[in-house]
Amino acid sequence: MAKQVADLIVERLIEWGVDTIFGFPGDGVDGFFESLRTHADKLKFIQVRHEEAAAFAAVGYAKYTGRLGVCCATSGPGGVHLLNGLYDAKCDQQPVLAITGHTFSDLIGMDYQQDVDLDKLFMDVSVFNERVMSAPHAVNVVDMAVRTAYGRKGVSHICIPKDIQEWPVTEKHRSNANVAHHSGDWAVPSSAKPAQSLIQEAADVINVGSKVVIFAGRGALGCSEELAHLAQTVGGPVVKALLGKAVLPDRSPYTTGGLGLLGTAPSVDAMEECDTLIMIGTSYPYMEFLPKPGQAKCVQIEINPTRIGLRHQVDVGLVGDAKTILTALMPLLKTKNHKFLKKSQERMKSWFGLMEERGTRKDMPMKPQVVTHTLNKLLKDDAIVSSDSGTIATWTARHVDIRGTMQFSLSGSLATMANGLPYSIGAAVAYPGRQVVCVVGDGGLTMLMGDIATLVKYKLQVCVIVIKNNVLGQIKWEQMILEGNPEFGVELEPIDFAMVATACGAKGYTIERPEDAEDILREALAHNGPTVVQAVVDPNEPPMPGKITTEQAIHFAEALARGQKDALKIMKTIAKDKIREVI
């Protein structure tokens, strides 16, 4: 039975079904942590080494489970550290609750120690943001925070002044208007669908088209059967936004894989040739890869009405749950011939051949594709794979094939570094016993490297694969290919990550030669406990786009001509690659 305000909050979270909270202690949340201690049999606390990791772990937990991710931090700097992970949740529309402390309620605004007004600081990142003022206020705030995070798919923030956490539970400060027990702990997933007449309009648009492309994102997860049926009916391929990588198996005959700089040439070709676009659960930001305005009719299915028409002109917008809408739409569609789909399938055969060639190269220094290509053969059909931002996202997107009940994610719209390891912490806590792997770069891992110790502390079965090229690779190639400038400020001081892993209590491995990759990865994945595999790779292997534009080629040549380091080595690498991404 709740004795203090903090108890009310913790017990209400438990009633909402929250069983895990990621965080870091501090004096601004001492009362809250005492309640966590006394409720440890029902609510598990996972201590990370940095508050940013707590927020990322909560996002990963939310992405992989569909449930509320919860993180906590102390007042002032602790709350500030949460922000990057919380913006990741905001940008990818994930339900996350952040609980922070504050200074004493009667010293707020008085320049007392760690007096950061977190209520104001969190205004932009959150869909709900409130300070707990009393015991009667606490349950109302928790209920509203959880409901809003689920309902608006975003971040809720609860701020609790230090002294109020320890106030006794009393009805003394309850207003007459605040009827006790009026707030309910109940929320359901959306099953909304538009009017039947609007669904018919969408069907009419699709039925007229002769070259239909389906573009599916994270909002279409759980709709694999519906997407395959849709592709079969309209005779068009499913192109996948990266957050929607798991909407269909990568070897499905109905998909051409990803789009954009990290995607496939057949996906780019399909977008360039289509006359009808069906967008499902995606707000993919790179509009230059979508059909040009006026080229294609567009039907968009999206649960968030503010995102209808955000990236592409829309002829019919259908607001609601993707699975519900697709179920209602399918009977209204006419079956088309498969000429356009078969064209994409033939292109994919060539693309897979290219990826096989790239992923099995024996060159030295070892190519980064070799690592993810080899890893792919060793992953279980229920593996959970997290990636980070950088060139490693390209190698993972192209060489790790989704199959079975595998899950995959990374930081989408925010595209922040350092999310990969804490995402895997969230996944391993949520799914003990499943194979959890993260593929990260040496730049991103270094940012939150201390959380290797978190894997060890909680005996989390996570394999961390760090692609080590001693450079911020994505930025290097962006400077060259997108800007036409030589690289600058991107070199990294080398770190022996296997030695770091050993120092933290994990098992460390090193791969330097392609012929050793499979045996070492197999051993690391089979090891009982957390492992870190550093793969030393060629820093001059570029993550070339699926299709190279003339402008990109010109910028690349300009960068080489203007004094790019190792220009000759880069030119030799690309000459060997033959730049055959254009199928």
Helices and strands as residue ranges (DSSP letters): H 5-15, E 20-23, G 27-29, H 30-38, E 44-47, H 51-65, E 69-73, H 77-91, E 96-102, H 118-121, E 126-131, H 135-151, E 155-161, H 162-165, H 196-208, E 212-216, G 218-220, H 224-234, E 238-240, G 242-247, E 255-258, H 265-273, E 276-280, G 287-289, E 297-302, G 305-307, E 316-319, H 322-329, G 330-332, H 339-359, H 368-378, E 384-387, H 391-399, E 407-409, H 420-430, E 436-441, H 442-447, G 449-451, H 452-457, E 462-468, H 473-477, I 478-482, H 497-504, E 507-511, G 514-516, H 517-526, E 531-536, H 550-561, H 567-577
